[in-house]
């Protein structure tokens, strides 16, 4: 699965999300845990970020798949 991002232990497919900061912002965090990136850049808009992410959550992804997708894709 391309374009996957992990935030607080959940997996998101952001391949169709148009980030206001441009595609580089998403590329830097693709296929990795991006908790720290989100916290550092979106300090005052955490609720808004969570609402946006909820639309892209990959449901039913097992913890094994999450680890594989972050390490091997």
C-alpha positions in Angstrom: 0.0 0.0 0.0 1.7 3.2 -1.1 1.2 6.5 0.8 0.7 4.9 4.2 1.4 6.9 7.3 1.2 5.9 11.0 -0.1 8.3 13.6 -0.5 7.1 17.2 -0.5 3.5 16.3 -3.1 3.8 13.5 -2.5 3.5 9.8 -3.7 6.0 7.3 -3.7 6.0 3.5 -3.0 9.6 2.5 -2.3 8.9 -1.1 -5.3 11.0 -2.2 -5.0 13.7 0.4 -3.9 17.1 -0.9 -1.8 18.6 1.9 -2.0 22.4 2.1 1.8 22.5 2.6 2.3 20.6 -0.7 3.2 17.0 -1.6 6.7 17.2 0.0 5.2 17.4 3.5 3.5 14.0 2.9 6.5 12.5 1.1 8.7 13.2 4.1 6.4 11.2 6.4 5.3 8.4 4.0 5.7 4.8 5.2 6.8 5.8 8.7 5.6 6.9 12.1 4.8 10.6 11.8 3.7 11.4 15.4 6.5 13.8 16.0 6.2 15.6 12.7 2.5 16.2 13.2 3.0 17.4 16.8 5.7 19.8 15.8 3.9 21.3 12.8 0.3 21.2 14.0 0.7 22.1 17.6 -2.4 24.2 17.8 -4.7 22.3 15.4 -4.6 18.8 16.7 -8.4 18.4 16.7 -8.6 19.5 13.1 -5.8 17.1 12.1 -7.5 14.2 13.9 -10.8 15.0 12.0 -9.0 15.0 8.7 -7.1 11.8 9.4 -10.2 10.0 10.4 -11.4 10.1 6.8 -8.3 8.3 5.6 -7.9 5.6 8.4 -7.2 2.1 7.2 -9.5 0.0 9.2 -8.8 -3.6 10.1 -5.1 -3.2 9.7 -3.4 -5.6 12.1 -0.4 -4.6 14.2 1.8 -6.9 12.2 0.7 -5.2 8.9 1.4 -1.8 10.5 4.9 -2.9 11.4 5.5 -4.4 8.0 4.2 -1.4 6.1 6.4 1.0 8.1 9.5 -1.1 7.9 9.3 -2.7 4.4 7.4 -0.5 2.0 
